[in-house]
Amino acid sequence: MELLIEKNYFLHKSAQEAYKSYVRAYASHSLKSIFNVEKLDLQKVAKSFGFRVPPYVDLNVHSSKGNKIQRRGGGGGFGFHRDKNQHKTKVFKTFGKKKTGDKRQFSR
């Protein structure tokens, strides 16, 4: 089976994705005391999927909740969004308000 997976590209990719999905599902299980990824023998699991060498899987096992990846907006500290929205109001000014009795949705 290992030779077949090594020779066939599509079987190799399918087995690789299945292996990664299995390990990620194992890592994200709610019963961490039973399903502990650190105690899982990845070499044997990879062998069961037909690999001699286990494929790379990014698990972020040792990451802490404090080290979150910042999104594109960056910052996020006190008043960040307020300041950001104030800048938007300066850039996108509305011209001409509707009159009080005007029920049209759009006007020219």
N, C-alpha and C positions, 0 to 999 in steps of 0.2 A: 504494500500500500504506500509506503514511503517513496518508493521509486516512481510509482504512478503519479503521485502528487508533485514530485520534483520535476517530472518531465512535462506534465500538462499545465500550461499557464493558468487556464481558467479554473481548474481544480485547485491549484495552489492558492489563487486569490480567494476562492470561495472558502477554502479551509482556513485561510488566514483571517478572513472576516468573521467566520464562525468562532474561531479561537478567541479573537479579541472580544467579541460579544459575550462569550461565555465568561471570560475573566472579568470583564466590566460588570456583568450581572452579578457575579459572585461577590465582587467588591462592594456593590451598592446594596446588597441585601441588608434588611433591617436587623437581623439577628447576628450582630458582629461577633458575639461570643462563640457561635457555632461556625459561621462562615467567615473566618478570618483569612484574608488574602496573604498575610505575612506567613502563615503556617501552610499555605497551599504549595504543593510541590509542582511548580510550573513546568519542570522538565517532563514529569509524567503526564501532565495534562496535554502538553504539546505532542508527546508521543501518541496519545490517544487520538489526536487530530491528524496524525500522519506526518509530523515534523520531527526531524532529528535535532534541530536547534529551535528553541522557542522564538516566535516572532516578537518584535518589540511592541509592548502595550504601555501607553502612558496612563498610569493609575492615579498619580498625585496622592500616594498613600501617606507621605510624610508632610503634606502641606497642612497648614493650620488655617482656621477661619479668618484670622487676622490678616493674612497675606493674600487678599483678594486682588485680582487683576483689575486695574482701573479701566473704565470704559473711555470712549473717545472724548467725552466732555472733560475728563480729568477732575481734579479737585474734589468737589463734593462737600467741602467744609461748610462752616456756618455762613449762610447768606450767598452761597455760590449761585444757586438757581435764581434767587431774587435779583442779583446783579446781572445775571445773564439775560433775564427777561426784561430788565430795564433797558439794557442795550438794544434788545430787539424792538422795543417800542420806539426808540429813537430812530432806528433804521427803517422800520415799516410804519410810517405815519399814515393815518387814514385822512383822506381829503373829502370834505363835504359831508356833513352829517345829514341823515334823513330828517325831514320835517315831521312834526308830531302826528299829523293826520295822514301821512303817506303810508299806504299799505302795500306798495310795490316791493317785490323782493329785490329786484335790481333796478338801477336807474342809470341813465346815460348822462 
